[in-house]
Amino acid sequence: MFYDISNPSNPVYIDTFQTINAWAVQLEPFPNHPNYDFVIYVADSDHVAVGTYMYYNNQHNFTPIDNIFLESAVKDIAYNNGFVYFAKGTGGVDIFQTEGTYQVEDNTLNCSMHVPCFLDNYNTSVLANRLSVFNDKLAVSDWDDIEILEWNGLILEKVGFKNTTRRTMAVATKDNFIYSGEWASVQILEYGEIQGSDIDLNTYELNYPYVEYGSSYTMNLNVTNNGSEILEIVDAYATNSEFSYSNLYNLDPGQTQIINITYTADSNNSSGSYRIYSNDDDESEIICETNGNINGANIGESAPDFELNIIGNGSGTFRLSDYLDKIVVLAFFAPN
């Protein structure tokens, strides 16, 4: 839905651009074209709906042009300097060229705003959700980190990242500052060369499958120094004796060490954390949760049967055992 907000206190409805499931929208001026004012990109389920908007003789006109099918759920769209980017969740990020020509083997493609040329895909680590452009770079909120991508003329490459330790669900940028919208806070990051040491973990939570009493299971934790000076490890230990670990040593700039953390089942409700203390100025203590067996349903065990009253979208009861061989998703929501 489009509104005229030239008078912010009284927005005026203009028109509706019909789509299936609009998730995000991007409007860009249509270059060097006398008939169209804007091109419209709409994240619309597994494709991008492309259209145009024209205002002429006091008439608003929205015209569908084409669909770009991306084979993944499109989460967000960003445009910058002749390139358009699409966040595709687990499918990563696509970059398309919207101006000029593009050579593919022996074929020369004419790229335009409404028929952009695919250049590359970068498969982010988790879930590419929201996008923001700054200084010809692209910041991606990727669920457990912020990833910085850049088109180098050949590929879309990662030129920076920060594991945020929280659920990164949105991103905005201003100059070299990156604002990470997280579950209950906003974290502010600055892009650039890191002075001193800088510690990063590849995950901040290790969830072990069910382990028989007396048996063991090992998972790995990657510890990286993204700084420009040696990362000095002051101390590193697990808070629960059921979790043993390999030694962590000082790390040179750019170095990564894999820590093996082994869970040996001894009792139920086995949880704790692996804690690292270092000379990182802004993260002198960093924590990775370690979760073993619990009193209840563990990963890999059969789910306990249950029956609940249906209170919305139907009547009667829901029994889990009636859905054997089906995928069942349980979504829990806080009441406030």
N, C-alpha and C positions, 0 to 999 in steps of 0.2 A: 504494500500500500504506500502511496506517495502523497506527501503533504507539502504545501507551500508554507515555509516557516519564516518568510521575510518579516512577518509580524509575530514574534515569538509568543506573545500573549494570546494570539488568536490563530493557531495553525488552521490552514484551509485544506480540506481533502481535495486531491486532484483526480487520481485514478488508481486502478488496481492492475498490476501486471500479473496475469494468471500463471501460477506454477503448481506443482504437485505438493511439495513440502519445503517451503522456503526456509533456509537455515541461516543464510548470511547473504548480504547484498553489497555490491561495489559499483559505483557510478563513476565513469571517467569521461572527460571531454573527448569528443570524436575529432581527431586531428584532420585538418585540411579537407573537410567534407561540408559542403554548403547546406545540406538538407537535414543533418542530424546534430543535435546539441550534445547528446550523451550516448555512450554505449552502456548497457546494463548487464552485469554478470550476477546471476543468482545461484547460490549453492542450493541445489534442488535434488535431494536424495543422492543417487549415484551418478549424477551428471550436473553440468553447469548450463543453465538456461541463459542464452544470449539474446538480447534485444536492443532496441534503440528507443530513445526519447527525443521527440521534436516539439518545439514550441514555435508556432507560426500563425500570424494573424489571430492572436488570442486563443488559439486552439492547442490543446495538449494531445499528443499522439504517442502511444506506446505500441511498438511493433515487434513481435517475436521474430528472430532471425534464424537461430540455429541452436543445437544442443551439442555440448562437448561431453561425451561419455568417458568416465574415468575409472569405472569398475571398482569404485570404493565410495563410501559415504563421504561427501564433501562437507567439511566443517567450517571452512573460512576461505576468504579470498582477499588478496592484496595486490596492488598495482604499483609499479614504479619504473619510470624511465624506459618505457617500451617493453616491459616484461610484466606478465601477470602470473601470480603464484596461487596454487590451490592446496590447502591443507586437506589430507585425505585420511585422517585417523591412523589406523594401523598401516595404511598404504603410503605413509610418508608425505612428502611435498613434491608437487609437480611444478616445473617452470615452463612457461610458454612465451614465445616472442610474438609481439603484436604489431611490429612495424618492420618494413623492409623485406628482404629475402633471406631464405635459409637454405643452405645446400645439404641435401641428404643423398649421399653417394652420387649418382649421375643426375639426380632430379633437383631442380631449383624450385623451391616453394615460395609463393608470394604470401607473406604474413600480414595480417591486418587485425584490427581490433575485434571484428566479428568472426574472423576465421584465423585464430592464432596458430602458430606452429609449435608443436611439442619439441622441447629441447632436452630435458633430462628429468629424472626423478631422484630424490634423495630419501632413502628409507631411514627415518628417524628411529631412535631407540625404543620408543613406546607408542605414543598416540599423539600425532600432530593435530592440535586442536585449534589454536588461534594464531594469527600472524600479525606482525607489525614491521614496517620497513623503516630503516634508518641508515643514512649515509651509504646507500646502495647495497646494504646488507639486509638480511631478513631474520628477525627474531621469531622463534617458534616456541609456543608453550606446548611442551611434550609430556605432560602429566607428572613426571618426576624430575624434569629438568627444563632449563631454557637452552635451546640450541641455536647457534648463530650460523646461518648459511650465506654463501656468496657465490654468484655466477662468475667464473673466471674466464669465460669465453669458450670453454670446452665442456666443463661439468659443473654441476651444483655441488659445492663442497662445504664441509663443516669447518669453520674457522674459529669456533669458540663454543664453550658450553659451561653451564653451572648447574650441578645437581642441587636442587632447592630444598631437598629433604621433605617437601610437603607436596600436596596435590596442586600442581600448577595448571590452572584452568583458563587463564587469560593472560594477555601480554599487551603492553603499550610501550612506546619508545619516545624519547625526546633527546635530540642530540646523541650523545653516547650513553645515555642513561636508559636502563631497561627496568620496567615496572612489572613485576611478576604477581599476578592475581592468584592468590592461593586460598586454601580452604577457609581460613579465618584471619587472614592478614594480607598485606601487600609488602613484598620484599623488593628493595631497590638495589639494582646491580649497575656497575659501570663497566662498559666494554673497553678493553685496552690491555696493554702489557701489564702483567701482575708484578708488583714490586714485592720482594721478599718471598717467603714460602707460601704455598696455598694447598691445603689438603682437600681431596675429593674422594668420595666413595661411589662405587657403581650402584649401590643399593643401600637403603637405610633400614631394611627389614628382611631378615632371613626366616622364612616359614618352612619348617621341616615337614615332610610327609610322616605319617604314623610309623613309629619305630617300635618293634617288639622289645619288651623289657630285657635288658642285658645286651641288646644289639646296638649298633652304631650307624650313623649316617653323616656324611660330610658334605658341606656346601662351601662355596668359595666366595670371598669378599675381595674385590679389587680396590687397593688403596693407591691413589695417584697424587703426585706432586705437580700441580699445574703452575707453580711459581717459578721465579727466576733465581732462587737461592735454595740451598739444601734444606729439606724438611727434617728437622731433628725430632725424633720420637722420644718424649719424656717418659711415657708409660703407656701400656696397652694390655688390657685384661678383660676377662669375662666375669660378670657378676654372679653367674650361676655355675657351680662346680660340675654340672652335667655337660657343660660345653667346654671342650678343650680347643686349643688353637696353636697354630705355628707362630714363630717369633716374627715380629715386625721390626725392620731396621730403618735407619735413616735413608731418605730417598733423595737422589739428585733431581734437578729440574727436569721435568718431563718423564721421570721414571715411574713405573707402576709395579707394585708387588702384590702377588696373590696370596691371601691369607686363607688357610684351610681351617674351618671351624667345624669341629666334629661333635655331634650330639649323641650321647650315650644314654639311652632311656633307663631311668631308675625309678621315677614316680610320675604321677599325673600332674597336670598343670605346670609343666616345665617351661618357664619363660625367664627371660633376663635380657642382658644386653652385652655387647662388646664395645668397650670404651677406649678411645685413643686420646692421649694428651700430647700436644706437640708445640712447636714454636710458631704456628700459624697465628698471626696477630688477631684476626677477626674470628677465628674458630679454634681456640686453644683446646677445647673439648669437643669431640664429635662422637656420636652414638649410633650404633647399629643394633636394632632390636633382634633378639634371637628367640624364636617361639617353637617349642617342641610339642609333645603330646598334651592334650587337654582332657578334662572330664567331659566328654560329649562326643560329637562327631569330629573325627580327625580326617585330614586329607588322605584319601585312599581307602577309607573304611566305607562300608555300606551306610547310607543315611538312615536314621531311625524313622519309622513310619509315624505319620501324624494325620489328624483330621481337624479341620477348622471350618467354621461357618463362613459362607460367602456373604460379604456385607456390601459389595459393590459390583455392578455389571453382571448381575445374576442373582440366583437364590440357591438354597440347599447347602451342601457341604463340599469341601475339597479334601480328598484323601490322596496322599502322596503315592501310595502303592497302586493307585488306579492309573498311574502314568509311567509304568515300567518301560524302559527303553526309550523314553522321551527326555528331552532336555527341559529341566524345570529351573526357572530363575526365581529366587526369593529376594525381593527388594525390601530393605528395612529403612524406614524414614523416621527421623526425629519428629515429635509432635509440634515443636515450636520452630 
